[in-house]
Amino acid sequence: MKTSVNGRDSFILTRRGVLKAGLGLGATGLLMPVAAPRVWAKTYPSMGTYPAGVEGKSVFAAGLFPLTGPYAAMGHDEQRGFELVVEHLNNGSKVTEAVPSLKKGGGVLGKKVEFGVGDTQTEPNPAVQAASRFISDNKAMVMTSSVSSAVAVALDELAQRKKVISMAATTASNATTGKNCERFGFRLMADNYMLSHALAPVLTKHLGRNLKAAYLVPNYTFGTSLFSSLKAAFGKYGWTVATEQLAPLGTTDFSSYLLNIANSGADVMFNETAGADEITSTKQAIQFDIMKKMKYVIPLFSGFAGKELGPELLEGNYGTEPWYWSMEDKYPLAKSFVADFEKKFNYKPRFPAANVYNSMIMWADAVERAGTFYPPEVIKALESEHKVDTIAGQVWFRAEDHQGVTPVPVLQGNSKSEMKGSEDFFKIVEIVPGEALLEPLAEVGCHMPSLTAV
């Protein structure tokens, strides 16, 4: 499988020279000797890729994204967010300047961040193979992923075995930080429980109580987890299930599922599919007059749903995203991030890019606060529930399960006349604080391994 290192297709990383950030300059303007003491190696024992991964003048970060398959559009968005955050960590930005530990760039703990990207193909096995290569060949100190929850769980399990920190960026399955939680794995994105409990009171307020809902469910961990969460969240308001239609990931013809939904007598349809499946199934839903027969809800809008479906299909429809670019109206750092991203990539960032960007900012801040790359100390810093100012406001990780505490915007599709620009597809109905949405720990199912557990 092809991987890419610092934007170039390659299997071998050549570490670059020291970043001349002015550290150690004296009155004469001379730099410190290059052979600085290896403080980390002397202070802590070996673990995972430590200290090998920090002995040079740079550290390596691995990005594992679906660059092919049904989630490819979101995977490429993740890759761009990854490239931008590495650039910002190395060179500084308004976002890093707002985080006291990161200041104005210069890498992380004075080491330049190098990176590589691997294609997960939206499958666990290729993802693990690519990550394993980055760990063995490049001594990766951190990895971020994924879009597919099954991939995220597999990479977190690898992280636990290899003792390398995994910052899962785009995964909504409750199991990622629930029954599959790992000490070396962290997930900043709101999970299905949080997304559902943000959506339920808003939809009930606008659509009413005691409605019948039909569900189109992708038949893997993300879809079944979201179905369970939605059913429980809306059940509190008297909503019942008219039908649950399970469709394999990558389905191209949803006719049989949509026909059953059209004939179910439901008041509302929840389309839980994502990526290309979400676009395909929504376009096919028109053939069965579903949007005329019932309200249409996409609980998790894919990053490019607005562009692919347009206001004609999205107008008035509700859903959520873990982050939306117009949050820049509330969070100043989001405005800076959107501007930098748009300047570099010529479009407004979607939530996968934002998730990766924020996850890496959280990792870098934890390393700086720990004063070392040694994984146990970085994990302790991440578990301290320290709040960091980010492009989604103040966010942090709950110590007990490593679930990110981050706000959830509830969205509604704009009509064509309401759009203020070519990418203004949604209005934010409400931004629900993350701390109000966390699943109670007694129900999470996380049994956190120790730092040394295999």
Secondary structure, 3 states (H helix, E strand, C coil): CCEEECCEECCCCCCCCCCCCCCCCCCCCCCCCCCCCCHHHHHCCCECCECHHHCCCEEEEEEEECCCCCCHHHHHHHHHHHHHHHHHHHHCCHHHHHCCCCCCCCCECCEEEEEEEEECCCCHHHHHHHHHHHHHHHCCCEEEEECCHHHHHHHHHHHHHHCCEEEEEECCCHHHCCCCCCCCEEECCCCHHHHHHHHHHHHHHHHCCCCEEEEEEECCHHHHHHHHHHHHHHHCCCCEEEEEEEECCCCCCCHHHHHHHHCCCCCEEEECCCHHHHHHHHHHHHHHCHHHHCEEEEEECCCCHHHHHHHHHHECCEEECCCCHHHHHCCHHHHHHHHHHHHHHCCCCCHHHHHHHHHHHHHHHHHHHHCCCCHHHHHHHHCCCCCEEECCEEEEECCCCCEEECCEEEEEECCHHHCCCCCCCEEEEEEECHHHCCCCHHHHCCCCCCCCCC
